[in-house]
Amino acid sequence: MKTKLFLSQLAALVVVAAIFYASYGATNALASARANVPEIYFAWERALPFWAWSIVPYWSLNLLYALGFFLCRDAGELARYVTQLLVAQMIATLFFIAFPLQMSWEKPTVSGLSGFLFSSLAAFDLPFNQAPSLHIILCVVVGAFYLRKTRAVWLKAALAAWFALIGLSVLTTYQHHFIDIPTGLAAGCLVLLIRPLDGAPLRFAMAREAARYKWAALYLGLAFLTLFTAFLGAKIWGAWMLWLSWSSLSFALVACGYAFLGAGVFAKNGQGHHASAAKALLFPYLCVARLNAIFWLRGRRLSDEILPGLYLGSVKEAGKFDAVLDLAAEFERPGGAQIYASVPMLDMITPSADELKRGADELERLVKRALCGGENLSQKAAELGSNFSAEAGCAHGRDFKFHRQAGSRVNLQTCGAANENKNAGAEQTLASSNERAAEANDKKVLVCCALGYGRSASVLLAWLVIYAGLGFEDALKLLKSRREKIVISSSLRDRIEQIAVRTSEI
């Protein structure tokens, strides 16, 4: 088995290395054949020192790159590593062909080991293939691979320092200009976003709803606007304005999320944390999202109790609750919640039927675990609860109480006159049981998104219909009576009712 894995590792190294040198050499040759290849650098770069010894860490990336193949523990890890390297090569190659740049600075004469390494590098490396720096892209990808395999803190720190030195060496060996570094870092993070270290690769699926393309167009427009501002500002106020292009990239990625990547563009895992690559790429947008939440929530309640123990609100309030269902793709998990579930969804659009079902299922699980101790509904409780379903002809303006011990069943404490005599005994039994449960269990569950008005309201509405047995209109009136400003789209009713029908048929 080990021999088979070793042969696979060796074969993968040979194939990937061949692709690397062939594509890298071809793009260098194409650029050298052009009449005028531009060079982009800042005046302050002329003051950068030339450190001959830094060619050693520069070259060490090649060794670490190759060794990584043989550190893969199984075929799955090897396939992921190979995919990351090939995606990195593809991104760099496309830019080298479309936007070739050069490094024309003369290197000082060097002898000894450093001289030998510089000469070996010059044998195949022409002064083209600049931005994004493939060396920086690989530094990110290979560095993440090694850091993930390391457990000891001191070794992680040593590796991080060495890879940082490799990154710095592209300047001190006069191999790259500064602009190649941030572009290389962005490309490296994009590789890790497309094929992450853990979990499934980023999924591509064209959106079906027109609303998603509307928001994709909006964010794409913001991307072009910030990019134009970055270049215009660089000419007027200085090169530091080019950092606005980071915002442009961030908005462009969000646009891709709405158009064909979905909430996966945020790379939010089951523990509610964004992948480091996603946080780096989307940092400007994430800042805007937080400022937006602060603006819209100013002077308003952050959460409201819908049923005893069950709340609807903003993720900013989540730290105060025992159990949290987090639906905001753009916010990370808040601290404090002992029981947590995440179903990331994009903002400002109606959740899909699959998202609504997943969200309702997770809420049902949280409710049973937090409010019922994980117990199943007893047959008697089911019979009693059915007497108070939304189909029993009860009048509006009812006082709902949530039976925490008997599962996620909504009970009606005050019913219409037609059912009063028939259900009086059962009502009293359930009301007393609810009150005793409330006294015995003081845990609280929060369904949340950025503001607590859109995605979270839609999922809670789905849960009320699918699991609590309420009709859509009754559930909607309940939500509107407890939390103002909720936003429910016209298409939500059909989606929820279809899910409820399918669920009842299972």
SVG drawing of the C-alpha trace seen along z (x, -y; Angstrom):
<svg xmlns="http://www.w3.org/2000/svg" viewBox="-69 -65 101 67">
<polyline fill="none" stroke="black" stroke-width="0.4" points="0.0,0.0 2.8,-2.4 4.7,-1.5 1.5,-2.3 1.1,-5.6 4.8,-6.5 4.6,-5.7 1.4,-7.9 3.3,-10.7 6.3,-10.4 4.1,-10.3 2.2,-13.3 5.4,-15.2 6.8,-14.4 3.5,-15.4 3.0,-18.6 6.6,-19.7 6.5,-19.1 3.3,-21.3 5.0,-23.9 8.2,-24.3 6.4,-24.0 3.8,-26.6 6.2,-28.9 8.7,-28.8 6.1,-29.2 4.7,-32.4 8.2,-33.8 9.0,-33.1 5.7,-34.8 6.5,-37.9 10.0,-38.1 8.7,-38.1 6.7,-41.3 8.0,-44.6 7.2,-46.6 6.5,-44.8 5.6,-47.3 7.3,-47.5 5.4,-48.7 7.2,-49.8 7.1,-52.5 9.9,-55.0 10.6,-53.8 11.5,-50.4 14.8,-51.8 15.9,-52.0 15.4,-48.3 18.6,-46.4 19.9,-43.5 20.6,-40.6 22.5,-37.8 22.0,-35.3 18.2,-35.6 18.4,-33.5 18.6,-30.5 15.1,-31.0 13.9,-31.9 15.1,-28.6 13.9,-26.6 10.4,-27.0 11.2,-24.6 12.3,-21.9 9.3,-22.4 7.0,-22.3 8.4,-18.9 8.6,-17.5 4.9,-18.2 4.0,-15.5 5.6,-12.9 4.1,-14.3 0.5,-13.6 -0.9,-10.8 -3.3,-9.4 -4.6,-9.6 -7.3,-12.2 -4.8,-14.6 -2.5,-14.1 -5.3,-14.9 -6.1,-18.1 -2.5,-19.2 -2.1,-18.6 -5.3,-20.4 -4.2,-23.4 -0.9,-23.6 -2.5,-23.2 -5.1,-25.9 -2.3,-28.2 -0.4,-27.5 -3.4,-28.1 -4.3,-31.5 -0.7,-32.7 -0.3,-31.5 -3.5,-33.3 -2.3,-36.6 1.2,-36.2 -0.3,-35.8 -2.9,-38.6 -0.9,-41.1 2.8,-40.5 5.2,-42.6 9.0,-42.6 11.7,-43.3 14.6,-45.1 16.8,-45.9 20.4,-44.7 21.5,-42.3 24.9,-42.8 27.6,-40.2 27.5,-37.4 29.8,-34.5 29.8,-31.4 26.7,-29.4 24.5,-32.5 26.1,-33.0 25.5,-29.4 21.9,-29.6 21.4,-32.9 23.0,-31.3 20.8,-28.2 17.7,-30.4 18.7,-32.5 19.1,-29.3 15.3,-29.0 13.8,-32.2 13.6,-35.2 12.8,-38.6 9.0,-38.3 6.1,-36.5 5.8,-39.1 2.2,-39.8 0.8,-38.0 4.0,-36.5 3.8,-32.7 6.4,-32.4 4.1,-34.3 1.0,-32.2 3.0,-29.0 4.3,-30.5 0.6,-30.8 -0.5,-27.4 2.5,-25.4 2.8,-27.3 -0.8,-26.6 -0.1,-22.9 2.8,-22.7 1.1,-24.8 -1.9,-22.5 0.3,-19.5 2.2,-21.0 1.0,-20.7 3.7,-22.2 3.3,-25.9 7.1,-26.6 7.3,-24.7 4.3,-26.6 6.0,-29.9 9.2,-28.8 7.5,-27.7 5.5,-30.9 8.7,-33.0 10.4,-31.0 7.6,-31.3 7.5,-35.1 11.2,-35.2 10.5,-33.4 7.9,-36.1 10.3,-38.9 13.1,-37.3 11.3,-38.1 12.1,-41.7 15.6,-41.4 16.7,-39.1 15.4,-41.7 13.1,-39.0 9.9,-40.9 8.4,-44.4 6.2,-45.1 3.0,-45.1 3.6,-41.4 3.3,-40.5 -0.3,-41.7 -1.6,-40.3 0.2,-37.0 -1.3,-36.9 -4.8,-37.5 -4.3,-34.8 -3.0,-32.3 -6.0,-33.0 -8.2,-32.5 -6.7,-29.0 -7.3,-28.1 -10.9,-29.4 -11.5,-27.3 -9.9,-24.2 -9.8,-24.5 -7.5,-22.6 -10.6,-21.0 -14.0,-20.1 -15.4,-20.1 -14.2,-22.4 -16.0,-25.5 -19.1,-24.6 -20.1,-26.4 -23.8,-26.5 -25.6,-29.3 -28.4,-31.0 -31.9,-30.4 -33.6,-33.4 -33.5,-36.8 -33.1,-38.6 -29.7,-37.0 -28.5,-38.4 -29.8,-41.8 -27.6,-41.8 -24.7,-40.3 -25.0,-43.3 -25.0,-45.7 -21.9,-44.3 -20.2,-44.0 -20.9,-47.7 -19.4,-48.5 -16.4,-46.5 -15.8,-48.5 -16.5,-51.8 -14.0,-51.1 -11.4,-49.9 -11.9,-53.1 -11.6,-55.2 -8.4,-53.3 -6.7,-54.2 -8.0,-57.7 -7.1,-58.3 -3.6,-56.9 -3.0,-59.6 -4.4,-62.4 -3.5,-61.6 -0.9,-58.9 -0.2,-55.2 -1.6,-54.3 -5.1,-54.7 -4.4,-51.5 -5.4,-49.6 -9.0,-50.4 -8.6,-47.7 -8.8,-45.3 -12.4,-46.4 -13.0,-46.0 -11.8,-42.3 -14.0,-41.8 -17.1,-43.2 -16.4,-41.2 -16.2,-37.9 -19.6,-38.7 -21.0,-39.3 -19.8,-35.9 -21.5,-34.5 -24.8,-35.8 -24.4,-34.7 -22.9,-31.2 -20.9,-30.5 -23.7,-30.9 -22.9,-31.3 -19.9,-29.0 -17.9,-32.1 -17.7,-33.0 -16.3,-29.5 -18.1,-29.4 -17.8,-26.0 -20.0,-24.1 -18.5,-25.8 -19.4,-29.2 -15.9,-30.4 -14.8,-31.8 -11.7,-30.2 -8.7,-32.5 -8.5,-32.8 -12.1,-34.0 -11.5,-36.5 -8.5,-37.9 -10.2,-38.3 -13.5,-39.6 -12.2,-41.8 -13.5,-45.1 -16.9,-43.7 -17.1,-42.1 -16.4,-45.5 -19.1,-47.1 -21.6,-44.4 -20.9,-45.1 -21.3,-48.9 -24.5,-48.3 -25.9,-46.1 -25.0,-48.8 -26.8,-51.5 -30.0,-49.6 -30.2,-48.3 -29.6,-51.6 -32.3,-52.3 -34.1,-49.0 -34.4,-45.8 -31.9,-43.2 -34.2,-40.3 -37.8,-39.5 -39.4,-36.5 -41.7,-34.7 -42.6,-31.8 -41.5,-31.2 -37.8,-30.4 -37.7,-30.9 -36.4,-34.2 -35.8,-35.9 -33.1,-38.5 -29.7,-39.7 -26.5,-37.8 -25.1,-40.6 -27.3,-39.4 -26.4,-35.8 -23.8,-35.7 -26.6,-36.0 -28.4,-32.8 -27.9,-29.1 -28.6,-27.8 -28.2,-29.7 -29.2,-28.9 -27.0,-31.2 -28.1,-31.9 -25.8,-34.9 -23.1,-33.8 -21.2,-37.1 -20.9,-37.0 -18.8,-34.7 -20.0,-32.7 -20.6,-34.8 -19.2,-33.7 -21.3,-32.4 -23.7,-29.9 -23.1,-26.4 -25.3,-24.8 -24.7,-26.1 -25.8,-25.4 -24.9,-27.2 -26.8,-27.2 -25.1,-30.1 -27.4,-32.0 -26.8,-35.1 -28.4,-38.3 -31.3,-40.2 -32.7,-37.2 -35.4,-34.7 -33.8,-31.4 -34.2,-28.5 -36.5,-25.5 -33.4,-23.5 -32.1,-26.2 -35.5,-26.6 -35.7,-22.9 -32.2,-22.6 -32.8,-25.7 -36.1,-24.3 -34.6,-20.9 -31.7,-22.4 -34.0,-24.6 -36.1,-21.6 -33.0,-19.8 -31.9,-22.8 -35.3,-23.2 -35.4,-19.6 -31.9,-19.6 -32.0,-23.0 -35.6,-23.2 -36.7,-19.5 -33.5,-17.7 -33.6,-15.8 -36.7,-13.8 -39.1,-12.6 -42.8,-13.6 -44.9,-11.3 -48.0,-9.9 -50.2,-11.7 -48.6,-15.1 -49.0,-14.6 -52.7,-13.9 -53.2,-16.9 -51.2,-19.2 -53.3,-18.1 -56.4,-19.5 -54.8,-22.9 -53.4,-22.9 -53.9,-25.9 -56.5,-23.9 -58.8,-23.7 -60.7,-26.9 -59.3,-29.0 -59.8,-32.7 -57.0,-35.2 -55.3,-37.0 -54.4,-33.7 -51.8,-33.5 -49.3,-30.9 -47.2,-28.9 -44.4,-26.7 -44.3,-23.2 -40.6,-22.7 -40.7,-19.2 -43.0,-17.7 -41.1,-18.8 -41.6,-21.6 -45.4,-21.7 -47.2,-25.1 -50.2,-25.0 -53.1,-27.4 -54.1,-28.6 -57.2,-30.4 -59.4,-29.0 -62.6,-30.1 -65.9,-29.5 -66.7,-26.6 -63.9,-24.5 -63.9,-25.8 -66.0,-23.0 -64.4,-20.2 -60.8,-21.2 -61.1,-22.9 -59.6,-19.9 -56.8,-19.4 -56.0,-23.1 -55.7,-23.3 -53.4,-20.2 -51.1,-21.7 -51.1,-25.2 -50.1,-23.8 -47.4,-21.6 -46.0,-24.6 -45.8,-26.7 -44.0,-23.9 -41.6,-23.4 -40.9,-27.1 -40.0,-27.1 -37.8,-24.1 -36.0,-25.1 -34.7,-28.7 -32.7,-28.1 -33.3,-30.3 -32.9,-29.6 -32.2,-32.3 -32.8,-32.2 -30.6,-34.9 -29.2,-36.6 -27.5,-40.0 -30.6,-42.0 -33.1,-39.4 -35.7,-40.6 -35.1,-38.5 -33.4,-35.1 -34.0,-34.2 -37.7,-35.2 -38.1,-33.1 -36.6,-30.0 -38.6,-30.5 -41.7,-30.8 -40.9,-27.6 -40.4,-25.8 -43.7,-27.1 -45.5,-25.6 -43.5,-22.4 -42.9,-21.3 -45.3,-23.4 -48.3,-22.7 -49.4,-26.3 -50.9,-27.5 -48.8,-30.0 -51.0,-33.0 -51.2,-32.2 -47.5,-31.8 -46.9,-35.1 -49.3,-37.0 -47.5,-35.6 -44.1,-36.7 -45.4,-40.2 -47.0,-40.6 -43.8,-39.8 -41.1,-41.4 -41.6,-44.5 -39.9,-45.1 -39.6,-41.5 -39.3,-41.1 -41.1,-38.2 -41.2,-37.8 -44.3,-36.8 -42.6,-33.6 -42.0,-32.3 -45.5,-30.9 -45.3,-28.5 -41.8,-27.3 -42.8,-26.6 -46.1,-24.9 -44.4,-22.7 -41.8,-21.7 -44.6,-21.0 -46.4,-18.8 -43.3,-16.8 -42.4,-16.4 -45.9,-15.2 -45.6,-12.5 -42.4,-11.1"/>
</svg>
